[in-house]
């Protein structure tokens, strides 16, 4: 499995979890008693948001740090070649 495929699977699973959380929350409003959401539905919706946030947040953080480190290495190698 390539890195790009793995990242795509992570993103699609996070989006899928968000869709499931929103759909279950909407379904909680529709079923009886109408307008009242069960605690378990709220818990599931919160877990889907935590999962999606962790997928998006961690990947953005790791990519930012990786690019920062590679920029520093390239800058160091560039300064070393100039001397």
Backbone bond lengths (Angstrom), bond angles and torsions (degrees), N, CA, C in turn:
res aa  C-N    CA-C-N  psi(-1)  N-CA   C-N-CA  omega(-1)  CA-C   N-CA-C  phi
1 X - - - 1.458 - - 1.523 108.24 -
2 X 1.290 115.89 129.16 1.457 120.12 -179.66 1.523 110.19 -79.95
3 X 1.309 114.49 163.60 1.466 120.10 179.70 1.529 110.80 -61.71
4 X 1.332 116.15 -39.65 1.464 119.65 -178.50 1.533 110.83 -64.87
5 X 1.333 116.92 -40.76 1.464 119.96 177.81 1.524 111.48 -63.75
6 X 1.324 116.12 -40.46 1.463 120.31 179.98 1.523 111.17 -64.26
7 X 1.316 116.26 -42.50 1.462 120.72 179.05 1.527 110.42 -65.39
8 X 1.337 116.61 -41.19 1.460 119.89 178.34 1.526 111.15 -62.93
9 X 1.315 117.06 -40.69 1.469 120.46 177.87 1.520 110.23 -63.05
10 X 1.316 117.19 -41.48 1.465 120.18 178.14 1.518 110.93 -61.48
11 X 1.320 116.93 -46.92 1.464 120.28 -178.64 1.521 111.63 -64.69
12 X 1.325 116.61 -44.18 1.462 119.26 -179.28 1.523 111.56 -66.70
13 X 1.334 117.46 -36.49 1.464 119.11 177.86 1.527 110.69 -68.41
14 X 1.330 117.58 -36.75 1.466 120.27 177.77 1.525 110.76 -66.60
15 X 1.312 116.90 -42.29 1.462 120.27 178.59 1.523 110.04 -66.58
16 X 1.332 116.67 -40.85 1.461 120.68 177.45 1.522 112.22 -61.84
17 X 1.327 116.68 -40.54 1.466 119.83 177.70 1.528 110.91 -64.80
18 X 1.326 117.25 -40.37 1.463 119.90 177.50 1.522 111.32 -62.52
19 X 1.320 116.06 -42.54 1.467 119.73 178.85 1.525 110.20 -62.93
20 X 1.336 117.12 -42.85 1.472 120.37 178.45 1.529 111.15 -62.73
21 X 1.316 117.28 -41.76 1.460 120.56 179.51 1.514 112.49 -63.58
22 X 1.319 116.39 -42.99 1.467 120.43 178.85 1.528 110.43 -68.06
23 X 1.333 116.37 -41.92 1.470 119.87 -179.96 1.528 111.07 -63.34
24 X 1.317 117.34 -42.10 1.452 119.70 179.17 1.528 111.25 -67.93
25 X 1.312 116.91 -35.57 1.467 119.63 176.89 1.523 111.27 -65.37
26 X 1.320 117.04 -41.96 1.467 120.72 177.45 1.524 109.86 -65.36
27 X 1.335 116.40 -41.41 1.463 119.78 178.06 1.519 111.01 -62.87
28 X 1.316 117.31 -31.71 1.460 120.97 177.00 1.513 112.54 -63.79
29 X 1.322 117.30 -31.61 1.465 120.70 176.50 1.527 112.10 -74.78
30 X 1.322 116.55 -29.80 1.464 120.87 -172.49 1.529 112.67 -81.21
31 X 1.338 117.15 -40.73 1.468 119.89 -176.33 1.518 110.38 -75.64
32 X 1.343 114.41 161.47 1.471 117.64 -178.01 1.525 110.21 -75.79
33 X 1.266 120.27 144.77 1.459 128.05 -6.02 1.522 110.36 -72.02
34 X 1.315 115.51 127.89 1.459 122.51 -173.95 1.525 110.33 -63.18
35 X 1.334 115.81 134.43 1.457 121.42 176.70 1.513 114.00 85.52
36 X 1.310 117.48 4.15 1.465 120.86 -179.19 1.525 108.30 -122.05
37 X 1.319 116.70 127.87 1.464 121.07 -177.35 1.524 108.85 -105.77
38 X 1.319 116.15 134.13 1.457 122.31 178.72 1.532 110.25 -68.97
39 X 1.317 115.85 154.56 1.469 120.06 178.18 1.522 111.43 -62.95
40 X 1.332 117.17 -35.34 1.463 119.65 -179.25 1.530 111.43 -67.01
41 X 1.319 117.15 -33.15 1.471 120.36 176.99 1.524 109.76 -68.10
42 X 1.310 117.28 -42.22 1.461 120.31 177.89 1.524 111.02 -64.73
43 X 1.337 116.07 -38.37 1.459 120.21 179.09 1.523 109.99 -63.67
44 X 1.339 116.87 -45.24 1.467 120.70 179.34 1.527 110.85 -63.19
45 X 1.317 117.60 -42.63 1.463 120.88 179.13 1.533 110.28 -61.94
46 X 1.312 116.45 -40.69 1.468 120.01 178.44 1.527 110.89 -65.36
47 X 1.325 117.49 -39.79 1.458 120.50 179.18 1.521 111.95 -65.72
48 X 1.320 116.67 -37.34 1.467 118.96 177.84 1.526 110.98 -66.03
49 X 1.326 116.50 -37.32 1.464 119.77 178.19 1.521 111.31 -69.35
50 X 1.319 117.09 -37.94 1.466 120.89 177.42 1.524 110.03 -64.24
51 X 1.327 116.64 -44.59 1.466 120.80 179.25 1.527 111.21 -60.73
52 X 1.315 116.11 -49.47 1.470 119.94 -178.96 1.529 110.67 -63.56
53 X 1.318 116.69 -41.44 1.461 119.94 178.23 1.515 112.39 -63.27
54 X 1.321 116.29 -38.17 1.461 118.73 179.46 1.524 111.12 -69.69
55 X 1.320 117.37 -38.41 1.473 120.12 178.41 1.522 110.22 -64.07
56 X 1.329 116.98 -50.32 1.465 120.42 -177.75 1.521 111.20 -69.69
57 X 1.311 117.40 -43.08 1.458 121.10 -176.57 1.510 113.27 -67.67
58 X 1.319 117.58 -44.26 1.458 121.06 -178.63 1.521 110.32 -66.99
59 X 1.321 117.41 -42.89 1.468 118.71 -178.40 1.527 110.90 -65.90
60 X 1.310 117.70 -38.68 1.466 120.29 178.19 1.528 110.05 -65.90
61 X 1.327 117.53 -42.33 1.462 121.73 -179.72 1.529 110.81 -63.90
62 X 1.331 116.46 -47.31 1.462 120.51 -178.28 1.527 110.65 -64.28
63 X 1.327 116.97 -44.18 1.467 119.75 178.89 1.521 111.53 -61.94
64 X 1.330 117.37 -40.06 1.461 121.35 179.09 1.522 110.81 -64.21
65 X 1.321 117.06 -45.73 1.466 120.50 179.92 1.521 110.95 -65.63
66 X 1.328 116.96 -40.52 1.465 120.23 179.53 1.519 110.59 -61.59
67 X 1.328 117.16 -45.86 1.466 120.18 179.76 1.527 111.17 -66.65
68 X 1.318 117.26 -34.71 1.456 120.57 177.62 1.528 110.90 -64.51
69 X 1.310 116.33 -43.16 1.466 120.29 -179.81 1.524 110.65 -67.83
70 X 1.331 116.81 -43.78 1.472 118.49 179.63 1.528 111.15 -64.98
71 X 1.318 117.85 -35.10 1.466 120.26 176.48 1.523 111.12 -64.63
72 X 1.327 117.17 -41.24 1.464 120.44 178.45 1.519 111.30 -65.42
73 X 1.323 117.05 -40.76 1.467 120.48 178.61 1.519 110.15 -64.99
74 X 1.319 116.94 -44.43 1.463 119.94 179.05 1.520 111.51 -64.41
75 X 1.327 116.50 -38.46 1.464 120.34 178.04 1.524 110.00 -65.52
76 X 1.331 117.43 -42.74 1.463 121.29 179.20 1.522 110.67 -63.51
77 X 1.341 116.74 -44.11 1.462 120.02 179.34 1.530 110.97 -66.35
78 X 1.317 117.61 -35.47 1.455 121.00 177.67 1.519 111.66 -65.79
79 X 1.336 117.42 -42.10 1.470 121.56 178.76 1.522 110.05 -68.88
80 X 1.305 118.36 -34.73 1.449 122.00 -178.94 1.533 110.71 -68.72
81 X 1.342 117.42 -37.01 1.461 121.41 179.63 1.518 111.66 -70.74
82 X 1.349 116.88 -30.43 1.458 121.10 -178.09 1.520 111.43 -68.95
83 X 1.333 117.25 -29.54 1.483 120.73 -177.02 1.461 111.83 -76.34
